[in-house]
Amino acid sequence: MIELTDRESLVFELLVKNFIITANPVGSRFLSKKIRTQLSSATIRNVLNDLEEKGLVSQPHTSAGRVPTDKGYRFFVDRFMRRKPLSDSEKKVIEGTFSCFSRDQDLILARASQVLSEISKQLGIVLSPRFEKGIFKRIELIHLAERRILVIISIASGMVRTITIELKSEIPEEKLESTARVLNERLAGLTLAEIRDTIGKRMDSASEGDIGLINLFVASADELFSINEEVSLHLDGAQHMINLPEFSDIDRMKQMFNIIENKRQVIVHLLNASNKNDSISITIGNENSEKMLRDFSLVSTSYRVGDITGVLGIIGPTRMHYAKMVALVDYISASVSRILSAS
């Protein structure tokens, strides 16, 4: 466990806060002017050397000041960070955005990612609720054409999934109704994941409904009762990221756009791994299991829609205002949960 003296704590906290604001290495002369005590530049240099030996700061160039390391950011977040509430104007922007928005879940989540990015100036990311974790409520089968039906799957949280199925032959309306009835009777109360894994056994002895259609449901269970996680990710804010000093380097900028455009599954995996409960999760730099994200930090939390949860948060460089990001993610999570649960 790292322990700091009062003097080291004072210097370290000031260094991190100023680097987050300016993105410039922080030197001893600057710190001595900011610290209104009798600490000389030479004394502060010694303190900085001690902090460097403890792995909390590093010196990019021999003539430059120090910058926090990933270990330093983690220590700062755990030991010094104080929750900073959003301003009234920021809260008004968030509430105004959602109050005039549609009740369509995808639109709400897309807008949430936009608001996250607009206020944070980082990447705003929102992962749709885990559809397969929801409790099955009912299924409806509706004729669209002679050999096409619309399947509507509703779960207890209020989420709905629709999919169109092509049939080999037309099925009478009464057969559609009896098929829906037997499916509802045998599947009610199960999670969609349970249905996907056991539907064959549960429908094996069905004596009513259209047997061909029931067999089609069994054969198509993976498609019907799952969701493509890659398309359920809402991501916004690249236009803000390119203006950050960290991305003045062309290689870093390419890395960011590669993650956004080609590695969305990496972000989905990271989000799912980061939130095992309803608390705020902060993953910093090399704490990320994915190598390509080790120059970035993730601040995330879950939001709730009835009995299922989704994840939202922000991704940005390790030099971020962690206290504000935590407050922002927490506030929007509560807003999204409230809006979706009421819709």
N, C-alpha and C positions, 0 to 999 in steps of 0.2 A: 504494500500500500504506500502510495506517495504521500509524504508529509511535507508541508511548506511552512517556513517561518512566516511571521507576520509581514516582514519586509518582502520576502519572496512572493507572498500572496498579493500584496499591493502592486508590485511591479508586474507580475504575471497577468492579473486581471486587467490592468490598464493597457498592457501590450495587446492582449487579445481583442479588447473592445475597440482600440484604435485601428488595429489591422483590419478588422471586419468593416469598419467605416471607410478607410482610405485605400485598402488593398496595397499599401506600401509597407515595406519592412520598417520596423520600429526600432530606432536607435536610442542609445543611452542619453544623448543630449536632449532629445525630445522628451524622454521620460523624466529627466531631472527637472525640466521646466514645468511639466505637468504635476509632478509630485511636490506639493508645497511643504517640504520638510528640508532638513539639512543634509539630504543625501546628495553626494557629489556624483558627477558622471562616472568617475572611476569606481565608486562604490556600486553604482547601478550596473556597470560593466561586469563586476564580479558576481552580482546577483544573476545577471543574464547568463554568465558562464555556468553557474550552478544549475539554473533552469535547463540549460542545454544538456548538461550531464544527466539530468533526470529524464531527458527525452521529451520535454514539454515544448521546447522551441528549437528552431534550427536557424542557421545563418546561410542564406542562399549564396552570398558572395562574401569574400573575406572583408571587404570594405563596407558591406551593407549592414543594416540592422537585422533584427530577428523576426521570424514569423512563427506562428503556432504550427506544431506538427499535428497529425491526426490524433495522436495520444494526448496532445495538449488540448485540442478541441474537446475530446471526451472528458478530460479532467475538468475543463471549464464548465461544460454542460452539467456534469454531475455535482460539482462543488460550488460553482459561482452563479450559475444561471438563475435568474428570477423571472417568473412569468410576467410578461408585459402585456397588459390588456390592449385590445384593438382600440383605435380612436373612435369617437362617435361618428365621424365622417365615414370611416371604413365600414362600420357596422351598418350605416345607412345605405351605403353602396350595395352591400351584400343583401340586406333585407329588401331593398328596392328591386334588385335583380330578380329575386325569386318571387316577390309578391305579384309581379305583373307577368309571370311566366306561365306557360301551359302546364297541365298536369301530366303530360307525357313523360314517362320515366327517363327515356333516353335523352330527351331534350333537357330535362332538369340536370342530369348528370353531366351532359356536355357543357351546359352553362356553368356548372360548379367548377369544372376544370378551367374554364376561361376566367372565372372570378379569382380562383386560386392564383393563376398566373398573373393576372392584372395587378393584384395587390402585392404579391410576393416578388414579382419580376423574375421568377424562376419558372420551371416547368410545372404546370398544374396537372395532376394525374388523378383519375377517378376510375376505379374498377367496379363494374356492375356487380350487384349481389350474386352470390353463388347460387344460381338457379337450382342446381341439383340438391342443395341442402334444404330447399323449401318443402313444406308438407303439402302433398297433393290434395286438392279440394274437389275438382271435378274436371271432366273432359266433355267437350261438345263437338259434334260432328255435323258440318253444314255442307249441303250440296252447293257447288259452284258451277258445275257443268255436268254433262252426262257421266264422265269418268274422272272427275276431279272433286275432291272434298277439302274443306278447310278444317283443320284440327285446332281447337282452342283448348289449351291446357292452363287451368287456373290453380294457383297455390294459395295457401291460407294467408300469406302476407299481403295479398292483393296483386301480386305480379301475374302477368299473363304472357303466355308464349303462343304464337300462331305459326302454323306451318301448312303448306299445301301438299297434298298427296295425290299422285296419279294412280288410278286404278286400272286393272286389266279389263274390267267390265263394269257396267253400271250396277249400283246397289239400290234397291228400293228404299224409300224414306223410312218405312217402318223397321227395316233391317238396320238402318243407321241408328235409329233411336234405341233399338234393343241392344245393339253393340255398345253404344255409349253407356247404357244402363248397366250392363254386366261389367264393363271396365270400371265404372264408378264404384260399384258394389265391392269389387275385389281389390281395388287399389287405394280406396279412401284411407287417409291417415298415415300413409307411408311417405317417406321422403322420395324425391324423384330418383336419387341414387339407389335406394332400395328397390324401387320399381324397375329401374334399368337392369339391376342384377338378378331379379327374381321373377320377372313378369312371365317367363316361360312356364315355370312351375305353377304360378298363381292362375294362369289362364288355361292350363292343361285340360281340365275337365269341364270347360264351359259348354253348356248345352243350348244356350240361346245366343242370338246375335249372328252376324255373318262370320262363319268360320274362316273364310279366306281373308277377310279384313282383320280379324283377330290375329291370324298367323302373320299378317303383314306388320301389325303393331309389334309383335314379338320379335320379328326379324329386324325391325327398324328401331328397336328400343334405344340403341346408342345414339341415334340421330335425334329421336323425338324427346328423350328425357335428359339430354345434355345440352350444353351451350358452348359455342366456340369462344374460349376466353380471349383470344387475340382480338376479335372484333368487339369485345365488351369493354375494351380499354379506351377511355377518353383522355386525350393528351393535348395540351395547349401551352404555348408560351415560348416557342423557339425564337420568336422575334424579340423577346425581352432578353433572352440568354446571350444573344450575339453581341449585345451592348455591354456585357460585363467584361472587366479587364482580363479575367481568366481566359477569355476566348478571342483575345487579340492575336494569339498564336494560332496559325492556320491548322496545325495538326490537332490541337485541342478542339477547334471548331468542327473539324471533320469527324473527330471521335464522337462529339455530341450528336451530329446529324446521323451518323451511322447507328447510334443507339435508337434515335427517334424513328428513323425510316426502316431499318432492317432488323432491329433487335427488340421489337415490342414484347416478344415472349419472355425476354430477359426481365423486363420491367414487371410483367405480370407475375413471374416467379418471385421476384424480389418483394413485391407488395404482399403476396400471399404468405411469404415466409416471415415478413416483418411483423405481422399483426396476429398474434395468437389469442389476444383478449381485447378488451375495449380501451386499453390505455394508449397513450401516445408513445410511438416508437421512434427513436432517433438512431440512424445507422450512419456512421461517419467514415468516409474514405475507405481505408483498407479493411474496415470491418465488414464491407460488402463481400459476399462470397463470389460475386461475378467480377472477374478481373477488369473488364472494361468499365466498370462503375467505381473503380477505386480512387478516382479523382473527384467523386461526387458524394454528396450526403443526401439521405432520404429522411424526411419527417413525415410520418403517416399515422393514421388511426382508422378505426372502423366506424361505419355508420350502420344504422339498423333500419330494416324495412320489415316490420312484423317479426317473424321468427327467423329471418335470415339476415346476413350481414354482407356489406361490401367494404371496400377500402378506398380511402382517398388520401392525398398528400401532395408534397412538393419534392422535386429533385432539383438540386442546384450544386454549385461548387462547394467545397468544404468551408470556404469563407462565406458563411451566411449568418444572418441575424437569427440565431436559433430561438431566442425567447419570443420574438415576434412570429416566427414561422409556427411555433407550437401553438400560440394563441390563435393564429389564423386557421390552422388545420382543425383545431378543436371547435372553433366557432362555426365553421362551415359544416363540419360533421354534424353538429347539433341541428343546424338549419336544414340540412338535407334529410336527416332522420325525421324531423318534424313534418316536413312538407310531403315526403313520400308516404309516411304513415297515415297522413290525413287524406291523401289522394285516393 
